[in-house]
Amino acid sequence: MTHETLDLGDFTLQGGATLRGARLAYRTYGTLDADRGNAIVYPTWYSGRHWENEWLIGPGMALDPDRYFIIVPNMLGNGLSSSPSNTPPPYDRARFPHVTMYDNVAAQHRLVTEHLGIERLRLVTGWSMGAGQTYQWAVSHPDMVERIAPFCGSSRTSPHNVVFLEGVKAALTADADFASGWYEKLPVTGLRAMARVYAGWGFSQAFYWDHLYTQMGYSSLEDFLIGFWEGFFLDDRDPNNLLAMLWTWQNADVGRTPGFDGDTAAALSSIKARALVMPAEKDLYFPPEDEAWAARHIPNRELRVIPGVWGHFAGGGVNPADTAFIDRALQDLLSA
């Protein structure tokens, strides 16, 4: 999966650490117009890589590379951009510094403006942690972003979400092979345990009640837990990378943007972009009532709930009906 890399040089993070020789991996789809007015930013999600965003990009879709120049930046910590797994000492592995959503968007802003020469963004959109980055773009650069469409994600991580992630983290780090992050061999038992904890949250109770995993090609519940969930976390996903991104997720809050002193509502109220906020009806991470609260503080917004029982993964490109709903919503937003 080819991609390009922007050298960020000495990149100072919001927490005060400086990543020397930092880099941002990204891929673009389509061609930038002469007036540079057709750019869309579509960030990755927790553990996701750019090619795992491609389900929402294609001819005839809202994110059509024949019409738009689509930039998919890889999150810091995902193994392609600067991460625990690819950073040299002294900030390697378990010593990788904490990265915020603000830091991710600051790096992406340099890519978009300094490297690509783009001053306006037609749209920023993303799933899960990609939605968090979408909100952050609109708060950090309100005069640059015309539209946002965060789906199945939040502007601030809720306490309940933090607790869920503590369970995920505990399952991974309990493996003796994890060795406080200085593992010599992959802590497979911890990764498999992490997958099992995650499995109860990614899809809804109704999804499991209706055995909808069979529509994904899995023959039994255990086949789904091993084939989908354990396979997901064993697919070249480094444990320290997972924990670095998990910290970013737990500490996400647009209110921590400089100038807002922790006031999330004030940060949301500063958004100038036209916003289409899309929670999923049965998302256990980011329930619709949480995102309804966020939407109330954005001046120019619409809340459009993705119906159905696929939970958080309504936004993951695995259910065609949900994909069609999101794509239609993006088409509406881009034509507004």
URCORSUL-V260378 format. One record per run of one state. SS is the DSSP state (a for helix, b for strand, c for the rest). FROM is the first residue (numbers start at 1). LEN is the number of residues. If there is no record, write none. Layout:
ss:SS from:FROM len:LEN
ss:SS from:FROM len:LEN
This chain:
ss:c from:1 len:3
ss:b from:4 len:9
ss:c from:13 len:5
ss:b from:18 len:12
ss:c from:30 len:9
ss:b from:39 len:4
ss:c from:43 len:7
ss:a from:50 len:7
ss:b from:57 len:1
ss:c from:58 len:5
ss:b from:63 len:1
ss:c from:64 len:5
ss:b from:69 len:5
ss:c from:74 len:19
ss:a from:93 len:3
ss:c from:96 len:5
ss:a from:101 len:15
ss:c from:116 len:5
ss:b from:121 len:1
ss:c from:122 len:1
ss:b from:123 len:5
ss:c from:128 len:1
ss:a from:129 len:12
ss:c from:141 len:4
ss:b from:145 len:1
ss:c from:146 len:1
ss:b from:147 len:5
ss:c from:152 len:4
ss:b from:156 len:1
ss:c from:157 len:2
ss:a from:159 len:15
ss:c from:174 len:2
ss:a from:176 len:6
ss:c from:182 len:6
ss:a from:188 len:15
ss:c from:203 len:2
ss:a from:205 len:5
ss:c from:210 len:2
ss:a from:212 len:5
ss:c from:217 len:4
ss:a from:221 len:13
ss:c from:234 len:5
ss:a from:239 len:12
ss:c from:251 len:2
ss:b from:253 len:1
ss:a from:254 len:3
ss:c from:257 len:7
ss:a from:264 len:6
ss:c from:270 len:4
ss:b from:274 len:5
ss:c from:279 len:1
ss:b from:280 len:1
ss:c from:281 len:7
ss:a from:288 len:9
ss:c from:297 len:4
ss:b from:301 len:3
ss:c from:304 len:2
ss:b from:306 len:1
ss:c from:307 len:4
ss:a from:311 len:5
ss:c from:316 len:4
ss:a from:320 len:16
ss:c from:336 len:1
